Amino acid sequence: RPDPIVDFDAIYIPVGQDGAQDLRLIAPYPVTVDAEHVQLLGNRFWNDDSVLVVGGNRLDGAVFTDVFDRSSVNPRMADFHSRHRSMFGHRVRYQAASYYTALGSDSAEMLMGLLNNPANRSHVALARALKSRAAFAGVTGLTSFRPSGEAQKESVFVRIRSGEFMRIVQ
């Protein structure tokens, strides 16, 4: 069999929620086909500490996008992590706040802010207020709504470097 021809610049490896195990199998593959200098790209499910463990140095330099910048030094993010640890850190199998935890926190904060206004207490009025409000700055970045009601999220690019997640400054 002839060797594969590497005539591409990147490999996109989307994984699911428990994708670290998939990456354990996939990460070594580029070396076996002389593609170790090809850029690895991933999706938001790469934003998990287990990816750093299973990928080792084979994922060094890989880039993925997400809305949850866990490495942010933003005081709002630090406060979010601190509150999460104080509420759940006593548990034996404590896990750091996830994307879903942060998204839920932002959703609750955004909705409670709007519901504090009595004029927004019907479902029609609340939907109108969500669509017309300025972008909400939460721990998952900016969230706004299109006139159709579809949410828009600010994305960040993250690079794996030396066993850490590092936001690529835009």
C-alpha positions in Angstrom: 0.0 0.0 0.0 1.3 3.4 -0.8 1.8 6.0 1.9 -1.0 8.5 2.3 -0.5 11.8 0.7 -0.6 14.7 3.2 -1.8 17.5 1.0 -3.9 19.3 3.7 -3.2 21.9 6.4 -5.5 20.8 9.2 -7.5 17.9 10.6 -10.8 18.7 12.3 -11.6 16.2 15.0 -15.1 16.9 16.5 -15.8 14.7 19.5 -18.9 14.3 21.7 -19.3 15.1 25.4 -17.1 12.2 26.5 -14.7 12.7 23.6 -11.5 12.4 25.6 -11.5 8.6 25.1 -11.9 9.1 21.4 -9.0 11.5 21.4 -6.9 8.9 23.2 -7.2 6.8 20.1 -7.1 9.6 17.5 -4.3 11.8 18.8 -1.4 9.5 17.8 -2.7 9.0 14.3 -1.1 12.0 12.5 2.4 10.7 13.4 1.6 7.3 11.8 1.0 9.0 8.4 3.7 11.7 8.5 1.2 14.4 9.3 2.5 15.4 12.7 2.9 19.0 11.5 -0.7 19.3 10.4 -2.8 21.7 12.6 -5.3 19.8 14.8 -8.7 21.5 15.3 -11.4 20.6 17.7 -14.8 21.6 19.0 -16.0 22.8 22.4 -15.9 19.3 23.9 -12.1 19.5 23.9 -12.5 22.0 26.7 -12.1 19.4 29.4 -9.2 18.6 31.7 -9.4 14.9 30.7 -8.4 15.9 27.2 -5.1 17.3 28.5 -4.5 14.0 30.3 -5.3 11.6 27.5 -3.8 13.7 24.7 -0.5 14.3 26.4 2.0 16.3 24.2 0.4 14.9 21.0 -2.3 17.6 21.2 0.2 20.4 21.9 -0.7 23.3 19.5 -4.2 22.1 18.8 -6.9 24.7 18.6 -10.6 24.6 19.4 -13.4 27.0 19.8 -15.8 27.4 22.8 -17.9 30.1 24.5 -16.5 29.1 28.0 -13.0 30.4 28.6 -12.0 28.5 31.7 -8.6 30.1 31.8 -9.9 33.6 31.8 -8.4 36.0 34.4 -11.6 38.1 34.3 -12.7 38.9 37.9 -16.2 37.8 36.9 -14.9 34.4 36.0 -12.8 34.2 39.1 -15.9 35.0 41.2 -17.9 32.4 39.4 -15.3 29.7 40.0 -14.9 30.7 43.7 -18.7 30.6 44.2 -18.9 27.2 42.6 -16.0 25.8 44.8 -17.6 27.2 47.9 -21.0 25.6 47.1 -19.8 22.2 45.8 -16.1 21.9 46.7 -16.8 19.9 49.9 -18.0 16.9 47.8 -15.6 14.0 47.6 -15.8 13.8 43.8 -15.9 17.6 43.2 -15.5 18.6 39.5 -14.8 22.2 38.4 -17.5 24.2 36.9 -18.4 23.1 33.4 -19.7 24.8 30.2 -23.2 23.8 31.2 -22.8 25.2 34.8 -21.6 28.5 33.4 -24.3 28.6 30.7 -26.9 27.9 33.4 -25.6 30.5 35.6 -25.6 33.1 32.8 -29.1 32.1 31.8 -30.4 32.4 35.3 -28.7 35.8 35.9 -30.0 37.2 32.6 -33.5 36.0 33.2 -33.7 37.1 36.8 -32.4 40.6 35.8 -35.3 40.9 33.3 -37.9 39.4 35.6 -37.1 42.0 38.3 -39.0 44.4 36.1 -42.8 43.6 36.6 -43.4 44.6 33.0 -41.5 41.5 31.8 -43.4 38.9 33.8 -45.5 37.5 31.0 -43.9 35.0 28.5 -44.6 37.4 25.6 -43.1 40.4 27.4 -40.1 38.4 28.6 -39.5 37.1 25.0 -39.7 40.7 23.7 -37.3 41.9 26.5 -34.8 39.2 25.6 -34.8 40.1 21.9 -34.5 43.8 22.5 -31.9 44.0 25.3 -28.3 44.9 24.9 -25.8 42.0 24.8 -25.5 40.3 28.2 -21.9 40.0 29.5 -21.8 36.8 31.4 -19.1 34.2 32.3 -19.6 32.5 28.9 -19.0 35.8 27.1 -21.6 38.0 25.4 -25.1 36.7 24.7 -27.6 38.5 22.5 -30.7 37.4 20.7 -31.7 37.9 17.1 -35.2 39.2 16.2 -36.1 35.5 15.5 -35.2 34.6 19.1 -32.1 32.7 18.2 -29.3 33.2 20.7 -25.9 34.5 19.5 -22.8 33.7 21.6 -19.4 35.2 21.5 -16.8 32.5 20.8 -13.2 32.2 21.9 -10.3 30.3 20.3 -8.3 28.2 22.7 -4.9 26.6 22.1 -3.4 23.7 24.0 0.1 24.6 25.0 2.3 22.7 27.4 -0.6 20.9 29.0 -2.7 24.0 29.5 -5.6 25.7 27.8 -4.6 29.2 26.6 -7.0 31.6 25.0 -5.8 33.0 21.7 -6.2 36.7 21.9 -8.2 38.1 19.1 
